[in-house]
Amino acid sequence: MGAAGVARPGVPAPGCALNRRLHLALEAADLVAVGAVRHRLRAALGHWGVPELADTAELLTSELVTNALQHTGRGAVFDAVLTGDQRLRIEVQDGEAGLPGRRRDPDAEYATSGRGLMLVEALADSWGVQLRGDGKVTWFELAIAEL
């Protein structure tokens, strides 16, 4: 909603049951798919009227999808939902029941991995991991800024 209470084009009004969703199934170890997920997400966010979320959403999505495909040895399921309460929720489900690892030493200057969840923690409005019987879902949310 804009400052005068007018709905933004392409964005459901708060409380509206209409949600926007992007759902993708990814094959195991298909790291090429990470770029395709980013591209489809950016296009969807533009279509939904919230292109301002694209840069952060793409970066964090890349981290979660890459982790799922690289570290689980299984495929993943990607979901992006623009909710009626003006939040973008991204979920990546994989078949591993273990919690994702996080590098605790940000000064490890030459490390080439391990900082993804630190980025998620720093840039997302909220995030977490839900363990399920068939694996886990790692998720983050970005709030849509009021105009």
N, C-alpha and C positions, 0 to 999 in steps of 0.2 A: 504494500500500500504506500502510496506517496504521502507527502506531508499533508495534503488536503483530504486524505481519506479516499483517494481515487486509486483503483487497482492499476498496477503497472501492466503494460501490454505483455501478454504471454505468461503472466505469473498469476496463479490462482489466488484469489482473495483468502485471507486467513480464515480458517474454519471450513473452507471449501473442500468437498470430498474429492475433487478432481486432483489427482496426483500425476506427475510426469515421471516416467520410469524408463530406464535403459537397462536391459538384461542381456548379458553375454556369457556364454560358456567357453572356456579356454582349455586347450589341450595341454597335457603335461609337457613341461620344458619348452614350450613354444614362446620363446622370448621375443620373437618378431611380432607376436600378437600385442605386446605392450604398446607399441606405436599405434596400432590400429585401435586399441581401446582409447588411447588419448585422443586420437582424431575423432572417433565417434562421440566421445564425451564432449569435446569442444563444440561439435556441431549440435548436439542435443542442447547444451546450455545456451547456445545462440538461439535456437528454435524456441526454447522455453522462456526467453527474454531476460536471461541473467548471464550475459557473456562476461561480465566483470568477475565472475567466479572461476573462469576457465584456467587462468595461469596457475593459481594455487591448487585447484582441484586436479588438474593434469599432473602436476608435480607429485602430489601426495598419492594419487592413484598409481602413478608409475612405481612408486616405492612399494605400495602394498601388493600390486599385481606381480611385480618382479620377485618380491620375497616369496609369494605363494608358489610361483612357477619354478623358481630356482632352488628353494630350500625344502620343498615337500616331495618332489618327485611325482607329483600328481597334478591333475588339472585344477582349475579354479573356476568359480562362478563370480562374476562381477555384477553388481547392481548399483545403479544410481537412481535416487528418488528425490524429486523436488516436492517437498511436502506442503500441505496447506498452511502450516505455521511458519512458512518462509525460511526453511532450512534445506540445504542440500545434504543428503546422507549418502555416503558411499560405503558399500560393504564388499569385501572380498572373502569368499568362503573357500577353504581348502580342506583336504581330507586328513590333515595332521592334527592330532589332539593336543600336541605340546604347545606351550606359549611361545610366541616369537621372541628371539633374543634381541637385546639392545646393547650397543657399545656404550659403556659407561664413561669411557675416557675420550672426551672430545678433542684432546690434544694429541691423539694418535695420528700425527701429521701425515704419515705415509699410508694409512689404511685406505683401502679402496672399497670397503663395505662396512656396514654396521651403523651407519648414521641415519638410515631411513626412518626409523621410528622416532628418532630425535627430531627430525624435520616435521613429522606428523604431530608430535607433541607441541612443537613450537608454533606451528602455523594453523592447526585446526582449532575450531572453537571447542570441540569436545572429541574424544576418541576412546576406543577401548577394544577389548577382545572378549568374545563370548565363546566359551567352550560348549560344544554340542556333542551328541553321541556319535556323529559322523565326521567330526573334525572341529574346526573353529571358524568363527567369522571375525575378521579384523575390520573395524569400521572407523570412520571419522565423519564429522559434520561441520559444515560451514554455514554461518548465518548470512542471510541476504541483508545487506545494509539498507536502511531506510533512506529514501531520497529526501 
